[in-house]
Amino acid sequence: MSVAETSIPRPSLGRLFWVFLVMGATSIGGGVVAYLRTGLVVRQRWLDDVTFVELLSISQTLPGLNATNMSILVGDRLRGGMGALVATLGMCLPGASLMIAAGFLYGAGGDGPWSKAFLHGIAAGAVGLILVVLVQLGAKTLKTFADYVFVAATAVAVAFFKVPVPYALIAAGIIAIWWHRPRDKDVP
C-alpha cells in the first residue's frame, strides 16, 4: 500500500531528500536494502512490505545500482518526478562525496595494510546487513516449501555451478511461474 492509498500525508520534498540523504550516508554496499526497508517501511511507513518488495524487484531488474533505482521509484511514487529527483540526489550525494575523497586517499597510498584491513571489515559488515534483509524479507514473501527450494537452487546454481546470475534468475523465474500457475481447479 502506497502513500497515495492511505491517509498518511505525502512527505515534503525536503523530508524526502533528508530521509534518503541519511540512508545514503549511513549505508554500506549491498546493505543499503536493509536501510531502505527499515527507513521506508518501518520508520517512515511510506510503504508496506508488499509494495517495498515489488519496487525492489523492479529496481533489481533495471540496470544500475539498486539504491539509486529504489530512490527513483520510491520518490516518484511519493512525490512524482520531482520526488524522484530529490530522493536520488539525497541517496547519491553522500556516496559520490565519499568516493571522490576515497579515490584521492587511495591514490595517495591506499595499498597499505590498514587500508586493506578497513576494506575487509566493511565487506564483512555489508554481508551481515544483506543476510538480515534476506531473513526479514524471506519470512514475509516465501510462503511454501517450494519457494525455499527455488531460492536454494538458485543460490547453488550461482555459487557452486558458476551459472551467471541473469541465467539462474531467468530459469528459476520460469520454473517458479510454472509451479505457481493457476491450476484448472483454481480457476472459477
N, C-alpha and C positions, 0 to 999 in steps of 0.2 A: 504494500500500500504506500503510495507516494504522498508527499505533502499536499498535492492538489486534491487528493481523495480523502483527506482528513480535515479536522478542524484546527490543526496546528498551523499557525501563521507562517507564511513563507519567510525565510531568513532574509535580512537585508544583504545587499551586495557586500558591504563592509564585513558583516558577520561571516558570510560565505568565504570571503578572502581570508579572514583571520583563522577560521577553523582549518582550512586547507593549508595555510601557511604553517600553523603549528604542527599539523600532521606531516607536512613535507620536511619540517625541521627536526622532528623527533623520530622519524622512521629511518630504518636502515635496510637497504637492499630489498629482497623479497618480503621482508617482514612488514612492508607497508600495507599489505592486505589486512593484517591483524589490526593495525591502527585505523584503517578505513572502516572496518566493520565496527570496532569499538566506538569510534568517533561518530559515525553516521547512523548506526542502528541503536547502540546502547546509550551514548551520551546525548546526542542531539535529537534522536528519534525522528530524523528526517526521512528514513527509510525503514521498512521492516526487513526481516531476513530473506523472505522470498524475493522481494524487489532487489535487495543487495546481491543475491546470488545471480539473478537474471542479468543485472548490469555488469557484474563481474564476468559472467560467461561471455557477454558481448565484448567486453574490454579485452579479454584474453584471445578472442578470435581476430582482433584488429592488429595491424602492425603497430609497433611502438611499445612504450612502457605501460604496464597495467595501471600504475598510479596515475599517469597522465591521462590515459584513456578513461579511467574511472572519474577523475576530476571533471573531464569534459562532459561525460554522460550525466553525472550527478548534478553538476552546475546547470546544465541545460534543463534537466528535469525540474530543478527547484526554481530557477530564475530565467530560463530561456538562454538565448545566445550570449547575452552579457554575463549571465551567471556562469556559463561555460568558460568564458574568457577569464573572469575574475578567479574562479576556482583553479583553473590551470596555472595562472600566474602565481597564485598562492602556493600551489603544490610544487612548482618548478623553481621558484626563486631561491629557496634555501639550498637545494641540491646544486643548482648552477653556480651559486656563490661558493659553496664548499669545493666543488670540482675545480674551479679556477684556482682557489687557494691551494688545494691538494696538488694540482698539476705543477704549480710554482714550487712548492716544497719538495715534491718528488724529484723535480729537475735539479734541485739543489742538494741531493744526496739521499734519495729515497730507497736505495738498495741496502741500507744498513739493517742490522738485526732488530733494532727497535721498531722500525717501520714494518718489517715482516711480521713481527710478533703482534703488532697492533692490528694488521690486516687479518691475521688468523683469528684473533679474538672477535673482530667484527663479523667474520664469516660464521663463527660458532653461534653468536647471538642471533644472526639472521636465520639460521637453520632452526633454532629454537622457536622463533616467532612464527615461522612457516608451519611448524608442527602444531602449535597452538591453534592456528587458524584451521588447519586440516581437521583437527579434532572437533572444534566448535561448529564448523560448517558441515562436516560429515555427519555429526549427530543429528542435524536438522534436515539434511537433504537425502541421506541414504536411508531408504525405508525397508528394503528387503535384503535378504542374504545375497541375492543375485547382484544387487548394486555393489556390495562389498567385493564380490568376485570380479566384477568389471574393473573396479579400482585396482585390486591386487594384480590382475592380469595385465593391465596397462603398465603398472609400475614395474613388473617383472620383465615385460617386453622391452621397456626402455633401459632399465638398469642392467639386466643380465644378457639380453639378446641384442642389445645395441640398435634396436629399431628406432629410427628417427621419431621424435615426439609427434610431429604432424601426422605421420602414417599411423602411429599407435592410437592417437586420438580419433582419427577418422575410422579406423577399423573398430575400435571399441564403441564409438558412437553408432555406427551402422548396426552392430550386433545388439547393442542396448536398445536401440529403437525397435529393431525386430522383436526382441524379447518382450518389451513393454507395449507392443502394438495392441490395439483393441482386438479382442477375440470376438467371434461371432456371437457368443452368448452374452457379451458385454454391450453389444450394440442394441439399442431399443428397436 
